[in-house]
């Protein structure tokens, strides 16, 4: 059984403690703050000496603690100087949202109720119902304190007066001691066998009662086993990815490009390549309007050529490839020009190609 020593404690201001309670800290952040308080105020100084590897004691890996400390330092909660970590006592400078609006007022009401409960415990009922003057103050002009009450002195009762609600005791009985049987041995371990208190004709109809329990392997995820837990993790990750996909916002310039492009797949990847092209063009001194116009025209020219040739969707480049490092879009800034007198057999309709093939075979057989 734990028995903390009353002389060993950590001194912290109630106001600072209330600010920590009412601030919307995450679990990791709260564990870091509690560790800093224990190693600073608990050791009689204003700072704690902590290395990054020391935070493993509260379950935070060395690779994650740097990000958490930097966030708390930017929010003005902690002051980090090398291995010295200190808590900023000026909680008004903390730039972290409170747990809920109006939490301070609710906490004051809760604190007042607990103080009144502590002050009212064990007091004389007559003291709680003190007579007051018509102005609301006790006789003599003394103002009542909201949290302090005088404890009731020992009551002097008349021996002949009966007290209602008290259980009488025998004259020779020692109050507070539990009587024991004369022949009972004190300190013996009680037997674990069940005493037969049932009637003679009683029969146990529950066959499971009294039998040793069957050992079972504990299973996670509500007893669904390991496969169910893995399936639950996969579904959770999939929902998270879908949610992040829905939250992705694209600008209007990219939407113009995306509307005219012939194959609309992998939009997020295409958006990253689009932004990279814009960034490179701006670095070369081009304007945003001209860059967007060129990319939209290139997509429109490429889409028109795909429609004219009847290209199947699976053979059309992805938008990310079209805007990729090789920059195929540069070949489509202007619409393709067909040379006069040149027949494009690849662009002929399928029926015309079949007719020419049939005529070629007939000429071979006739010859």
C-alpha positions in Angstrom: 0.0 0.0 0.0 1.4 3.4 -1.0 2.1 5.8 1.8 3.3 9.2 0.5 5.2 11.2 3.1 3.4 14.5 4.0 6.6 16.5 4.0 7.6 15.7 0.4 5.4 17.6 -2.1 5.6 19.9 -5.1 4.6 23.5 -4.4 2.7 25.1 -7.3 0.4 28.1 -7.4 -3.3 27.4 -7.5 -3.8 30.0 -10.2 -1.1 28.3 -12.4 -2.6 24.9 -11.7 -6.0 26.1 -12.7 -4.7 27.6 -15.9 -3.1 24.2 -16.8 -6.4 22.4 -16.0 -8.5 24.8 -18.1 -6.1 24.9 -21.1 -6.8 22.5 -24.0 -3.5 20.6 -23.9 -3.0 17.3 -25.7 -2.0 14.2 -23.8 1.6 14.4 -24.7 1.8 18.1 -24.0 0.2 17.6 -20.5 2.7 14.8 -19.7 5.6 17.0 -20.7 4.3 19.9 -18.5 3.8 17.6 -15.5 7.3 16.2 -15.9 8.8 19.7 -16.0 6.9 20.7 -12.9 8.0 17.7 -10.9 11.7 18.1 -11.8 11.7 21.9 -11.4 9.3 23.0 -8.6 9.5 19.6 -7.0 13.3 20.0 -6.8 13.2 23.5 -5.4 14.1 25.4 -8.6 12.5 27.1 -11.6 13.8 24.8 -14.3 14.3 21.1 -15.1 17.3 19.5 -16.7 16.1 17.2 -19.4 17.6 15.6 -22.5 15.6 14.4 -25.4 16.1 10.8 -24.5 14.8 11.4 -20.9 11.3 11.9 -22.3 11.0 8.2 -23.0 9.9 7.9 -19.3 6.6 9.4 -20.2 6.2 7.5 -23.5 7.4 10.1 -26.0 10.1 8.9 -28.4 13.2 10.9 -29.0 12.2 11.5 -32.6 8.9 13.2 -31.5 9.9 15.2 -28.5 11.7 17.9 -30.5 8.4 18.8 -32.3 6.4 18.8 -29.1 8.9 21.0 -27.3 9.1 23.4 -30.2 5.3 23.7 -30.3 5.1 24.4 -26.6 7.9 27.0 -26.8 6.2 28.8 -29.7 3.0 28.9 -27.8 4.7 30.5 -24.8 4.1 27.7 -22.4 7.7 26.4 -22.0 11.1 28.1 -22.2 13.8 25.8 -23.6 17.4 26.7 -23.3 19.7 23.7 -24.1 18.8 21.0 -21.6 17.0 23.4 -19.3 13.3 23.4 -19.7 11.2 25.8 -17.6 7.4 26.5 -17.3 6.3 30.1 -18.1 4.3 31.2 -15.1 2.7 34.1 -17.0 -0.2 32.0 -18.2 -1.8 35.0 -19.8 0.9 34.8 -22.5 0.0 31.2 -23.4 -1.2 31.1 -27.0 -3.3 27.9 -26.7 -7.0 27.8 -26.7 -9.0 27.1 -23.5 -10.7 23.8 -23.1 -14.2 25.3 -23.4 -15.8 28.8 -23.4 -16.8 29.9 -19.9 -14.6 27.3 -18.2 -13.2 29.7 -15.7 -16.6 30.7 -14.4 -17.7 27.1 -14.1 -14.5 26.2 -12.3 -15.1 29.1 -9.8 -18.6 27.7 -9.0 -17.1 24.2 -8.6 -14.4 25.5 -6.3 -16.9 27.4 -4.2 -19.1 24.4 -3.8 -16.2 22.2 -2.6 -15.0 24.9 -0.2 -18.5 25.2 1.3 -18.7 21.4 1.6 -15.3 21.3 3.4 -16.3 24.1 5.7 -19.7 22.7 6.5 -18.5 19.1 7.4 -18.8 18.3 11.1 -20.4 21.6 12.2 -23.1 22.1 14.7 -26.5 22.4 13.1 -27.4 25.2 15.4 -24.3 27.1 14.1 -25.3 26.6 10.5 -28.7 28.1 11.2 -27.4 31.2 13.1 -30.1 33.8 13.8 -29.6 37.0 11.9 -30.8 40.5 12.2 -33.3 41.9 9.7 -30.4 43.3 7.7 -29.0 39.8 7.2 -26.0 40.0 9.6 -25.6 38.0 12.8 -26.2 39.7 16.1 -23.5 42.1 17.2 -22.8 43.5 13.8 -20.2 40.9 12.8 -20.1 40.0 9.1 -20.4 36.3 8.3 -17.5 34.9 6.3 -18.6 32.8 3.3 -16.1 30.0 3.8 -15.3 30.0 7.5 -17.6 28.6 10.2 -16.9 28.0 13.9 -16.8 24.4 14.8 -19.3 23.2 17.4 -17.9 22.7 20.9 -18.6 19.6 22.9 -22.3 19.4 23.7 -23.3 19.4 27.3 -26.4 17.2 27.4 -28.5 16.4 30.4 -28.0 12.8 31.5 -31.7 12.5 32.1 -32.6 13.9 28.6 -33.1 11.3 25.9 -31.3 11.8 22.6 -33.3 10.9 19.6 -31.5 8.7 17.0 -28.8 7.2 19.3 -28.6 3.5 19.9 -28.4 2.6 23.6 -25.6 0.4 24.8 -25.4 -1.9 27.7 -23.8 -0.5 30.9 -21.0 -3.0 31.0 -20.3 -3.1 27.3 -17.1 -1.6 25.9 -18.0 0.7 23.0 -16.0 0.3 19.8 -14.8 -3.3 20.4 -16.3 -6.2 18.4 -17.3 -9.1 20.6 -15.8 -12.5 19.7 -17.0 -16.0 20.5 -15.4 -17.5 23.6 -14.0 -20.6 21.9 -13.2 -19.0 18.5 -9.5 -18.8 17.6 -8.6 -15.3 16.5 -6.4 -14.9 13.5 -7.1 -18.2 11.7 -7.6 -18.2 8.0 -11.2 -18.9 7.1 -12.1 -22.0 5.1 -12.8 -21.6 1.4 -15.4 -24.4 1.3 -19.0 -23.4 0.8 -21.3 -23.9 3.8 -24.4 -26.0 2.9 -27.2 -23.6 3.8 -29.6 -25.1 1.2 -32.6 -27.3 2.2 -32.2 -31.0 2.0 -34.4 -31.4 -1.1 -32.7 -28.5 -3.0 -31.0 -29.4 -6.3 -28.6 -27.2 -8.4 -30.0 -26.9 -11.9 -27.1 -24.7 -13.2 -24.4 -27.1 -14.3 -21.9 -24.3 -14.9 -21.8 -23.2 -11.2 -18.9 -24.7 -9.3 -16.9 -25.7 -12.4 -13.5 -24.2 -13.0 -13.5 -21.5 -15.7 -12.1 -22.4 -19.1 -8.9 -20.4 -19.9 -9.4 -18.2 -22.9 -6.9 -16.1 -24.8 -7.7 -12.4 -24.5 -8.7 -11.0 -27.9 -8.8 -7.3 -28.9 -11.4 -5.4 -30.8 -14.4 -6.8 -29.0 -13.4 -10.5 -29.4 -13.1 -10.4 -33.1 -9.5 -11.6 -33.0 -6.3 -10.5 -34.7 -7.8 -10.4 -38.2 -10.7 -8.2 -37.0 -8.2 -5.8 -35.4 -6.1 -5.5 -38.6 -9.2 -5.0 -40.6 -10.3 -2.2 -38.3 -6.9 -0.5 -38.5 -7.0 -0.7 -42.3 -10.5 0.8 -42.5 -9.6 3.6 -40.1 -6.5 4.5 -42.2 -8.6 4.4 -45.4 -11.3 6.7 -43.9 -8.5 9.1 -42.8 -7.0 9.2 -46.3 -10.5 9.8 -47.8 -11.1 12.6 -45.4 -7.8 14.2 -46.2 -8.6 13.9 -49.9 -11.9 15.6 -49.4 -10.3 18.4 -47.5 -7.7 19.2 -50.2 -8.5 22.6 -51.8 -7.3 23.5 -55.3 -7.0 27.1 -56.6 -8.9 28.5 -59.6 -5.9 28.5 -62.0 -5.5 24.8 -61.6 -9.2 24.2 -62.0 -9.1 25.9 -65.4 -6.3 23.6 -66.5 -8.0 20.5 -65.0 -11.3 21.3 -66.7 -9.8 21.1 -70.3 -7.3 18.2 -69.7 -8.5 15.0 -71.4 -7.7 12.5 -68.6 -8.6 13.6 -65.1 -6.9 11.1 -62.7 -4.6 11.7 -59.7 -5.7 15.2 -59.2 -3.5 15.9 -56.1 -0.3 14.7 -57.8 -1.2 16.8 -60.9 -1.8 19.8 -58.6 1.7 19.5 -57.1 3.3 19.4 -60.6 1.2 22.4 -61.7 2.4 24.4 -58.8 6.0 23.4 -59.5 5.6 24.6 -63.1 4.2 27.9 -62.0 7.0 28.4 -59.4 9.7 27.7 -62.0 8.0 30.1 -64.5 7.8 32.9 -62.0 11.5 32.3 -61.1 12.3 32.9 -64.8 10.5 36.2 -64.9 7.2 35.2 -66.4 3.8 36.4 -65.2 1.1 34.3 -63.6 -1.4 35.2 -66.3 0.9 34.1 -69.1 1.9 30.9 -67.4 -1.7 29.8 -66.7 -2.7 30.7 -70.2 0.1 28.7 -71.7 -0.7 25.6 -69.6 -4.4 25.8 -70.3 -3.8 26.2 -74.1 -1.3 23.2 -74.0 -3.9 21.1 -72.3 -6.6 22.1 -74.7 -4.4 21.4 -77.8 -3.4 18.0 -76.4 -7.1 17.2 -75.7 -8.1 18.2 -79.2 -5.4 16.1 -80.8 -6.5 13.1 -78.7 -10.1 13.5 -79.8 -9.1 13.9 -83.4 -7.0 10.7 -83.3 -9.6 8.8 -81.2 -6.9 8.0 -78.6 -8.2 5.6 -75.9 -8.2 7.0 -72.4 -5.6 4.5 -71.1 -3.1 5.8 -73.7 -3.5 9.5 -72.7 -0.8 10.8 -70.4 -1.6 11.6 -66.8 -1.7 15.2 -66.0 1.3 14.8 -63.7 3.3 13.3 -66.5 2.1 16.0 -68.9 3.5 18.6 -66.4 6.4 16.5 -65.3 10.2 17.1 -65.4 10.4 16.3 -69.1 7.8 19.0 -69.8 5.8 17.4 -72.6 3.4 20.4 -72.4 6.0 22.6 -74.2 5.2 20.6 -77.5 1.6 21.5 -77.2 1.8 25.3 -76.6 0.6 25.7 -80.2 -1.9 23.5 -82.0 -0.3 20.9 -84.4 -0.2 22.0 -88.1 -0.7 19.3 -90.7 1.6 19.4 -93.7 -0.2 19.8 -97.0 -0.2 16.7 -99.3 0.8 14.3 -96.6 -1.6 11.6 -95.7 -1.7 10.6 -92.0 -2.6 7.0 -92.1 -2.5 6.8 -88.3 -5.3 9.3 -88.1 -7.5 7.6 -90.7 -10.8 6.1 -89.5 -10.7 2.3 -88.8 -13.1 1.6 -91.6 -10.8 3.3 -94.2 -7.8 1.3 -93.0 -9.7 -1.9 -93.2 -10.8 -1.2 -96.8 -7.2 -0.4 -97.8 -6.0 -3.7 -96.2 -8.8 -5.7 -98.0 -7.9 -4.1 -101.4 -4.2 -4.9 -100.8 -5.0 -8.6 -100.2 -7.2 -8.8 -103.2 -4.5 -7.4 -105.4 -2.0 -9.9 -104.1 -4.4 -12.8 -104.8 -5.3 -11.6 -108.3 -1.6 -11.2 -109.2 
